[in-house]
Amino acid sequence: MAGGASPTGMASLVAASDRTTPGATPTAVAGGERSTAMIYKGSCHCGQVAFEVDGELNGVVDCNCSICSRKGALLWFVPRAKLRLLTPEENLATYTFNKQVIQHRFCRRCGIHPFGEGIAPSGESMAAINVRCLEAVDWSTLPIRHFDGRAL
């Protein structure tokens, strides 16, 4: 999540290819059918921040901006409405910098960064999930799209 990302930068980060991940729970849809979307569970290291996210994990973004390169996060972008906190919001802290367009969320206790939040150019609220914080996801098997956040 490029610090100082413009709305165009956020759009460039919102990326995926076409793969699903074993170990996640299929999402039921109307009529009892199943979609390829899954429910993933995730947390910080100490467990004070826990969440679920619905979606198709088809790939991740590896951004080289100043904050992402230091965090080592691999990002999966989903509509914010697909992210559900399972623990109190008060357990999270927020860091913003430069243009203040992305909220980098982290655990107040252990400091792990499970996700970030921002607004896409369309106006939709987005979440950038750190897939390294998801349970039962072998992120090493996911396609990685490298994003030059330093160039923004």
C-alpha positions in Angstrom: 0.0 0.0 0.0 2.0 2.8 -1.3 2.4 5.6 1.2 1.1 8.7 -0.5 -0.9 6.6 -3.0 -3.1 8.7 -5.1 -6.5 7.2 -6.0 -4.8 6.1 -9.2 -2.2 4.3 -7.1 -4.9 2.6 -5.1 -6.5 1.4 -8.4 -3.1 0.1 -9.5 -2.8 -1.9 -6.3 -6.2 -3.5 -6.6 -5.1 -6.6 -8.5 -5.6 -10.4 -8.7 -5.3 -13.3 -11.1 -7.6 -16.4 -11.1 -6.9 -18.9 -8.3 -8.6 -20.1 -5.1 -6.9 -21.2 -2.0 -7.3 -24.6 -0.3 -8.3 -24.5 3.4 -10.8 -21.8 3.3 -14.6 -22.2 3.8 -16.8 -22.0 0.7 -19.4 -19.3 0.8 -23.0 -20.4 0.4 -25.1 -18.5 -2.0 -28.9 -18.4 -2.7 -30.4 -21.8 -3.4 -27.8 -23.6 -1.5 -25.2 -23.4 -4.3 -21.6 -22.7 -3.6 -19.6 -19.9 -5.2 -15.8 -19.9 -5.6 -15.7 -17.2 -3.0 -14.4 -18.4 0.4 -14.4 -17.2 4.0 -10.9 -16.8 5.3 -10.0 -16.3 9.0 -7.1 -14.2 10.0 -5.5 -12.5 13.0 -2.5 -10.7 14.3 0.2 -12.6 16.2 -1.3 -12.2 19.7 -4.9 -12.7 18.7 -6.1 -9.4 19.9 -7.1 -8.6 16.3 -9.1 -11.3 14.6 -11.2 -11.1 11.4 -12.9 -12.9 8.6 -12.9 -11.9 4.9 -15.0 -13.1 2.1 -13.7 -13.4 -1.5 -11.7 -15.2 -4.1 -8.0 -15.2 -3.2 -6.6 -15.3 -6.7 -3.3 -13.6 -6.2 -1.5 -11.0 -4.2 0.3 -7.7 -4.6 3.9 -7.2 -3.4 4.4 -3.4 -3.2 7.9 -1.9 -2.8 6.8 1.5 -1.3 8.5 2.7 1.9 6.0 1.1 4.3 5.1 -2.1 2.5 8.7 -3.1 1.9 9.4 -2.7 5.6 6.3 -4.7 6.7 6.8 -7.4 4.1 3.1 -7.6 3.5 1.6 -9.5 0.6 -1.7 -7.7 -0.1 -5.1 -9.0 -1.3 -7.6 -6.2 -2.1 -11.3 -6.7 -1.3 -14.3 -4.4 -0.8 -14.2 -3.2 2.8 -17.7 -4.7 3.4 -16.2 -8.2 2.9 -13.9 -7.7 6.0 -15.5 -8.4 9.4 -13.7 -7.7 12.6 -14.3 -10.5 15.2 -12.6 -8.5 18.0 -13.2 -4.9 19.3 -12.1 -2.1 17.0 -10.3 -0.6 20.0 -7.7 -3.3 19.7 -6.5 -1.7 16.4 -4.3 1.4 16.0 -4.0 3.4 12.7 -1.0 4.9 11.0 -1.3 7.3 8.1 1.4 9.3 6.3 2.1 11.5 3.3 -1.3 12.1 1.6 -3.2 10.3 4.4 -5.2 8.3 1.9 -4.5 4.8 3.3 -5.1 3.8 6.9 -2.5 1.2 7.9 -4.2 -0.8 10.7 -2.1 -2.7 13.2 -2.6 -4.4 16.6 -2.0 -2.2 19.6 -0.5 -5.1 21.5 1.8 -7.0 19.2 2.2 -4.5 16.3 1.3 -6.9 13.5 -0.4 -5.3 10.4 -3.3 -7.5 9.4 -4.9 -5.1 6.9 -5.2 -1.5 5.6 -8.1 0.5 4.4 -8.6 3.1 1.7 -10.9 4.4 -1.0 -10.8 3.2 -4.6 -11.1 5.7 -7.4 -14.7 4.5 -7.8 -15.4 5.7 -4.3 -15.7 2.2 -2.9 -14.2 1.5 0.5 -11.5 -1.2 0.1 -9.5 -3.3 2.5 -5.9 -4.5 1.7 -5.6 -7.8 3.6 -2.1 -9.0 4.6 -2.4 -12.6 3.4 0.5 -13.6 5.7 -2.0 -13.1 8.5 -4.6 -15.5 7.1 -5.0 -19.0 8.5 -4.6 -22.1 6.2 -3.3 -20.1 3.3 -0.1 -21.2 1.6 0.7 -17.7 0.2 3.8 -19.1 -1.5 1.6 -20.8 -4.1 -0.3 -17.6 -5.0 0.6 -15.6 -8.1 2.4 -12.4 -7.0 2.1 -9.1 -8.9 4.9 -6.8 -8.1 3.8 -3.1 -7.8 6.3 -0.2 -8.0 4.9 1.9 -5.2 8.2 3.8 -4.9 7.4 5.4 -8.3 4.2 7.0 -7.0 
